[in-house]
Amino acid sequence: MKRKSLLAACALPALVIASGASAQATQTAPVEQTDTTDQTSGDDIVITAQGRAQALADVPVAVSAVTAESLQNSGANDIRQLNQLAPSLLVSSTGSEANGSARIRGIGTVGDNPGLESSVAVFIDGVYRSRSGIGLNELGEIDRVEVLRGPQGTLGGRNSSAGLISIISKAPSFNGISAGAEATYGNYDYWRFAGNLNLPLGKTLAARIDGVYVKRDGFYYDPTNKTDVNDRDRYFVRGQLAFEPSSDLSVRLIADFTRRNEKCCAAIYVDRSVNEAVGNLNNPATPLTTGLATGNNIVNVLRDLGQPVSRITNAGYDRTISVSPGRSFAGITKDYGFSGQVDYDFGGAKLTSITAYRDYKSDQGSDTDYDAVDILYRAADGNSSRQFKTFTQELRLQGSAFGDKLDWLIGGFYADEKLTVHDNLKFGSQYGRFATCRIISGGGLAGLYSPTSPGCVVPGVGQATLAAVTGASGPDIVAGFSRLDSLNNLGSTIDTYRQDSKNYAFFTHNIVHLADTLDLTLGARYTHERKKFNATFGNNNTVCTALESSLTDDLVSTNATARALAGALIGLGCQGNSTAELDGVSINDSRSEHKFTGTAILSWKPIDDLLLYGSYSRGYKAGGFNLDRSALKQPIQVVNGVPTTTFAAVGGAQALTRNLQFDPETVNAYEIGAKYGTGPFSLSVAAFIQDFSNFQLNTFNGTVFLVQNINGCSSSLAGGDRDQSKFAGAANYNAAASTTGACPSGDVGYGVRAKGVELEASLVPIRDFRVTAGLTVTDTSYRDQLVGNSAGAPLDQALRRLPGQTLSNSADIVATSSVAWTPKLGSSGLSALFYVDGRMTSDYNTGSDLFPQKEQDGYVLVNARVGLRGRDEHWGIELWVQNATNQNYAQVAFNSPFQEGAATAAFQDPQYPGGRQLFSQFLAEPRTYGVTLRGKF
């Protein structure tokens, strides 16, 4: 749907239950549970923003507050489903749910790289979760969720640059024994059972236990291995104790455990890979020798090695996936932890302590090429995992002074996170033949193409022709094709990355009541971060080292064909630094940084029902290490104008560890807002500008993951950072952009600006009837002149489309709304439920490199629920549907690994935009529907 159509749709009756108004808030919540809202009267939602229980309409900062009833009606079970409830939020998952991504106001951390922390932090019961993807899990019964927009940090917990999601679970109650249970059945053989039990154990002690079990078939089907993928098979249990020996002391202890045994995450081809100069490049080149003008040789190679070509040329949104025989997406995830929150009231001040330990481990196999040809894989054998062990301690002391003219808060935070990543990425059983065919099929040598023959060349005449066209390099080149053909099942035997991150912070947040209706809030934070990194590599790819040894001299041959083929053979044989030269090699590095951040807010209530405010805040997200060995160096380096291939030639792996580092991200944010509330009606408006320096971007370029800081340049680069036209064809490709796009260090500034307006409204015109609506209009874009770091170094060549463009997964317009009606049915005690919500999103690009093939048209998502409830809701039955219109759309599109065709034998020959690259995409969930039975006493 294009933007014009979307705007027309926005004029229709809207449909999400994102109750709330704008506000910015704290990460943590006290033990006591607040009465969050009365859905029938329109009373204010109460949140714990600014460390205190306050009506949402009185908080002069930006938060969407989601109540327990809203969550239940919308069917939200994890943070991904909060998309329907908060218009400025987008949560997506890609190649691994362990590193799902949350974005607020178009800003988030993209990609599946555990070395990057989240721009949007996740807290559950005041405890920091080290990556936002960890929140893609069952949550049990929730009291409320607060989605906080803008930089956070002066009220406690871990700092974040874009916002955070604070989830507060239902706490034990002293008000008698209670229990609840629900059972759900839906399509895809979906079963979900959930229950809870609350037990007072005396006047001062209460306990609660929550449990959830979910099982569901996958949304994708793999006909090769006769299994489904993206299934659900998980359980969650949480136990709590609340101890309140006096009115001054309260203690809340929480322990939880989650286990998932699931296959995740599959992808299909994008069938709209159109190069403006050439046409549809998802079609085979026919015939191969002359058909490159209209087709793509890489499609021929995949087809001839076993890939059903219809799943490339006409994939649509068919959820039949292509998986290599014997490969699996199976994996096991375990997540458990313990926390204790203590609140003690001294009379003049209140002390809060939150101590927690978390252990999260996810092991996931994958058919990493996402097609039937066995090119690249991670074995599901327990040796491809990431584990976070995190200890956190937070202390806050707050009170009032000067006759309640000052509400003050001081505190400290400490975190010790140990991250261990094991990787066993290997070339597949067909990689050698795929690599040789990729080279031979690309242009002038296509007449030698023979995918069933050694080296992918016609026997006899093929080798002779190769020798003839490469001159003196002929024997080396012919032997190189033979070696490349034997790469199968080689690669990482086991790579181990370890990162120890320690940080501590001191913060203060103070509200000065200048007058009865005028407040000044001042907050500050000092954060110190230290990270130690080491890695040990295991690799059995001796083919790469043999190629390097025999072909390095040919990289400078006077024969152009020999140079091109030598580069192609080494590049494909040593992809991603897959080389036995790294076998047994260890590297280490460390970094330390400290930052001051803070906030200032001036708020005024000219009348009781209206709040006006303006604010400034500075945020920060730590730098770190790219946990991907491929970032150490390219297979071929140029030193003093001479091509080199080995690590030794550029100083060894240890000398290159700086290539893995990226710098901290900072943001300066400005906001003005207004909130109006009269009980049954509330309205909030916020306008914001946020400037990000050293923006941390993670990009997969089809071969390796790139992590780069993005900054802007105030002086002109004269197009040196990009191709000369953003709609250019191959002829305008600027091969020199990686060297010409430099900026004087004194002219370097912010690289990303997010600006926009947010509106949220709620109306309860009559009892039992509520309407909510939200609208976010943003322009989150890169600057026109971009550089790769704060020193003004050129932007990486793969990012040449970024300057002046909107960030990935940032829609200009998002509109949400909902209607909920719960009428009483006469005097029977029964009541009904009628509920519908929706989210309307304009066009956006799903790829961090912004290639046009990754664009997603705007769409509308609708959920609905209808039910019947007994007296006091002791029982209920509900029929529900999610994504009612079965809207097909992609969460993220990406370069299909190693699957780039070529116009000539030099396979690296780029054609812009997107070249002859194939693209794949992770789809969002299809329509689901079912029935839920509830009971409680």
VEXKETOR-169994 format. One record per residue (C-alpha): residue in one letter; x, y, z. Coordinates in steps of 0.05 Angstrom, whole numbers, plus 5000, padded with zeros to 4 digits. Layout:
! VEXKETOR-169994
AXYZ...
//
This chain:
! VEXKETOR-169994
M500050005000K502950674981R502951275027K497051614993S492751005002L495050935073L493151645091A486251505062A485850895106C487651315166A481251695157L477251075170P475050875240A481650665272L482950045308V489649905378I489149915451A495150335465S492450705524G496651255542A499351925533S506252175522A511252145578Q518551925591A519751505653T523951085698Q526350385686T524450105754A518250035797P517149955871V514449315900E507449585912Q502649485854T498850085829D491650105808T493450215736T486750425707D479250365709Q477150165639T469850355653S470551055681G476551325644D480551455707D487851615698I492851065687V497851055745I505150915730T511650945769A514951465726Q520151885761G520651365816R513751525844A506651295833Q503651845791A497751945744L500251875673A497352555655D501752885708V508452615683P512053135640V515752645596A514252105542V511351415557S505950955529A502850575587V499449915572T494849605624A493748875640E486848895609S489649205545L494848655541Q489648105551N484948395499S490348475447G493047775458A500048035474N504547485504D511447785489I514448465473R513748355398Q506248405404L506849085437N507249365366Q499649385366L499649775431A504650335422P505150715356S512450945365L514850235378L516949695329V519549015352S522048505301S525847845301T530447595247G535547035241S535346895316E530347095368A536247155416N537747825383G530848095365S530748845355A526349385386R525950085356I522950715385R521851335341G525350955285I531750845325G534150155345T539949665340V539349225278G542348555260D544047905293N550548085328P550947965403G556648465411L551749045402E547449255461S540449485448S538650215436V532050035469A533349695536V528549185566F527149155641I522748635675D520948795746G526449305749V531748805725Y535748965662R535648445608S542048485569R539048445499S531948635478G531047975442I530947635509G524147945518L521347525460N518647025510E512446865550L511647365607G506247065652E500947525681I503048255675D500748855715R502849365663V508049545611E511150235603V514450405536L519150985550R521251425492G527751805487P534351735525Q533951425594G538651375653T537851895707L532851495747G536650845753G538350195717R542150135652N542550745608S539650715537S539951185478A533151105446G528450875501L526450265541I520949775554S519249665627I515049055643I511948985713S509148305730K503348165777A505948145848P503647705906S497547965944F495747926017N488247966002G486547226005I487546605963S486446695889A487846295826G486846355752A487545905691E486545945617A486845465558T487445665486Y486945275421G488145575352N490245425281Y497145145267D495244655323Y496545205374W495845025448R497145495505F495845365579A497045885632G495545905706N497146265770L496146155844N496646685899L497346455972P497746906033L502346546082G500446976142K499647716153T506547896130L508247376077A505047206010A507046765952R505146725879I506846255823D505446355748G506445835694V505545805618Y506245235568V505745355493K506244885434R504745055361D506644815291G511245255251F509145775201Y514045505149Y514344805120D520744465098P518943915047T526143675041N526743475114K519243405123T518743865183D515944555200V520045145223N518645755267D514545315314R513145405388D515044915443R516445275508Y514645345580F515545885632V514945885708R515746455757G515346415832Q514947015880L515047175954A512847835984F514747996056E512148606091P513648566166S511849296176S509249886138D516450126129L519449506099S517549086039V521448536005R519848205938L523647585916I522747315845A525546695811D523746475740F525645955688T524245895614R525945335566R524745335491N526044755444E524345055376K526545125304C527945845285C528446235240A527046095166A526846565107I524346575035Y526946934973V524647634955D521747574885R522248304867S529748394858V529548894801N535849254777E533749884740A539049794687V537949044674G531048824696N528548254739L534747904766N531047324798N530546984731P535746514702A540246764647T537746424584P542046214549L547546294601T552846534552T548747114525G542947174573L546447594626A543348224596T536548014623G537747464674N542147264732N547446734728I547046584803V539946334793N542545844740V547745584789L542745484846R537845144799D543044674770L545344474840G538344304865Q534544934884P527244944860V527645554815S520245734825R521845904898I526646434872T522946704811N515946694841A516746644916G511147124935Y509646985007D509446235001R511745935067T514645315034I521945405048S528245125016V532844755065S538944335049P538143595066G540243445137R540744175158S536544425216F534245055250A533244685316G535644985380I534645015455T534245645496K534545685571D533446325610Y533146365686G534546855741F533447105811S532047805838G530648135904Q527748825914V527949145982D524349795999Y525350126067D522250766089F526651146139G521351676149G524952246114A527451816057K526151156023L531550656003T530650175945S535349605929I534649135869T539548555865A539148065807Y542747505770R540747275700D543346685658Y541046655586K543646135536S541146025466D543845485420Q541145505349G542945125286S541445415217D541545295143T544945965136D544246035061Y536645945065D536245515002A536444784982V543644814958D548344655016I552645275017L553345485090Y550745225156R551245215231A550444515259A545144425312D550044055357G550644525417N556844885389S553245485361S550945875422R550946535458Q550546595534F549747205578K551147155652T549247815683F549548075755T546448755770Q545749165833E541749815838L541050265898R536450875902L535051355959Q529651865950G525652355992S523453075998A526453696029F525254436041G518054346060D516753886000K519454415952L524553895928D523453165911W530452865906L533352205885I540451945884G542951255866G548050795837F548050205789Y553049645777A552949095724D557748535709E556048165645K559947565619L558247405546T560646755514V559346605441H561045935408D560645895332N561545325283L559945645216K562045185160F561745145085G556444645063S557243985026Q556144334958Y559944984971G566044804930R562044664867F557545264880A563745714886T566945474822C560345514784R559246224810I565746444778I565146054712S557946264699G559247004707G561247244638G566647094587L567846384612A560446184613G561545744553L565645284597Y560145214649S558844484668P555844414739T556543664740S563943674724P570043804769G571444544776C564844674741V568444674674V567644234614P572743664622G579143734581V577444324538G575444724599Q582044664635A585744794570T581745424556L582945674627A590445574618A590345914551V586546544572T590746644635G597546584603A603346454650S598546404709G594745834675P597445254718D596045634782I588945814760V587145114737A589844824802G585945364839F579345134810S580944424830R582544644901L576345084907D572044494886S574244134950L571944645002N566044225025N564644185100L570744605118G570845225162S570245365235T571244765280I569745195340D570645945350T569846205421Y568746945437R568747195509Q567047895531D567048135603S563448785611K563349165677N559949835686Y558050275743A554050905746F551851455794F545551845781T540952365810H534052605791N530953195826I524253565818V524254285843H517354565855L518555295836A511155465846D504655095856T504054985781L511255025758D516554475765L523854425744T526853725737L534353645736G537752975727A544952745715R548652095707Y555951885705T557351215673H563950835669E564350235623R570049735615K570049145567K575248595560F574948165498N578447525476A577247015422T580246355401F579146075332G579045355306N578845245231N580544675184N580045055117T586944875089V584245005019C584345745033T591645745056A593545334994L590045834949E593446414983S600246084975S599445924901L595546514875T598247134911D603247284856D597647224804L593947814836V599048274803S599447894737T599648304673N593947854649A587348184670T583547534667A588647194711R588347754762A580747724764L580446964771A585946954825G581947464865A575547074856L578646414877I581846704940G575747114957L570946524953G575746044986C577046505045Q570146805054G569147095123N576346955143S574946215138T582145995137A586445475173E591346045184L586946235243D586845525272G588945565345V589946325341S587746745401I586747495403N584947975459D583348705469S579949175518R576649855519S574550345572E569950945568H566051425612K560451905597F556352445631T549052465611G543052825639T536353155631A532753815645I525153895643L520854505655S513454355665W507454805678K500154685694P496355315675I489854955694D488554305731D487153905668L492954145625L500454015630L505654355586Y512954165586G519554235550S525753805559Y532953675540S536453015551R543052705532G543551955524Y548951445514K549950725492A556650375504G561550195450G564249495443F566648935398N563948625334L563747885352D564947655281R571847435258S570347645186A571148375209L578548275223K580548355150Q578348245078P581047625043I585348074999Q588648695028V592849224993V599149445030N603349984997G599749844932V601149104932P595648574943T596848125003T592647555029T595347275095F594347535165A601847535174A602648025116V598548545154G601548435223G597747825247A590747745275Q592448075341A594648705305L587848755272T583448725334R582049475329N577949305267L572948965314Q571749565358F566150075351D565250715391P559750925439E553251225412T550851885440V544552295430N542152995445A534553005450Y529653585453E522253525466I516153955479G509353675497A502453785525K497553335562Y490253455572G485753005613T478753075640G477252375665P473552065606F477952415555S485452485551L489952755497S497452825494V501953135441A509553115438A514453395387F521753175388I528553245355Q534052735370D541152785341F545352145344S552952155339N557051525327F550551175310Q551950425314L549850075249N550349325237T549749095164F550248425129N553148545060G551947845034T558647585058V560347885126F557248305182L559649025182V559149435246Q560550175235N559450825270I555651335228N557052085233G555752685189C560253195157S558653945156S563054065096S561353805027L564053125005A561953284933G558652604926G564852244948D560951845000R556051544949D554451394877Q553252014837S545851894831K541651534883F537851214825A544151074785G545150474741A551650074736A555050614695N554851114752Y557550654805N562851034845A568250524859A572451054894A567151224947S570750805000T576851264995T574251934972G568752045024A573252305080C571652905123P576253365163S575653145236G573653845258D567453815213V564753155239G558053185276Y551752785286G549952275232V542652125246R536852585264A530052345288K524552865290G517152815292V510452895328E506652385371L499352415390E495551935435A488351985458S483251595498L475751695504V470651355549P464051665525I459651175563R460750645615D464150005589F466150325523R473150575508V476450835445T483850975439A487951265382G495151425368L499051745312T506651805303V509452215246T517052175242D522852355197T528651925221S534152025170Y541552015157R545052675142D546752835070Q554252785080L556352145119V562851875145G564651235181N567251485249S568652095291A575452195257G571952295190A574051635156P570151445093L563751055099D564150325081Q562650195008A556749745024L553150345056R553450814997R545850894994L545151175064P546651925056G540252335061Q535751725066T530751485119L533350955167S531250235158N524850005192S522750725204A515950885176D514151615166I507051495191V504250995241A497051025265T494050585319S487250545352S482350085386V475249995407A473349595469W466149485492T464449055552P456849135562K452948805619L447848315595G441648505635S441548305708S444447615696G451447815719L454047625650S457848115606A460348105535L466948315503F467548645435Y474548865418V478349075355D485149405347G489549585289R496149885266M496950245201T504150345176S506750735116D512350485070Y519250345097N525649985079T527349365120G534849325103S540149715139D543849845073L537350125044F537649744978P531049864942Q529649124936K528549115012E522949625013Q516349435046D509849745024G505250035077Y500149565109V494649505161L494448985216V487848835251N486448405313A479548255341R476547885400V469347735421G467347375485L462347215539R464047285614G460847035677R459147415740D465347805765E469047485706H469846835744W469546495676G469946705604I470246455533E473246865477L474046785402W479947165373V483747295310Q490647615300N492447925233A485247845213T486348035140N492347555133Q496848135114N503447905084Y509548315099A516948235115Q520148395181V527048455150A529948315081F537348165072N542647965022S542247215010P548946955035F554246894979Q548746924926E551047484882G551447394807A556047764760A556448084691T563547864681A568147334708A570447824761F564847634808Q565948244852D563948704794P558549134827Q552249384795Y548249894834P543349864866G543849164892G547748884833R545948164815Q544948004888L539147554909F535247754970S531547375024Q526647595078F524047395146L516547415142A511847655197E506647195225P500547005183R493247015206T492046615269Y485446495304G482746075361V478646035424T480746175496L477345925560R478746305625G477146175697K478946485764F476946495836
//
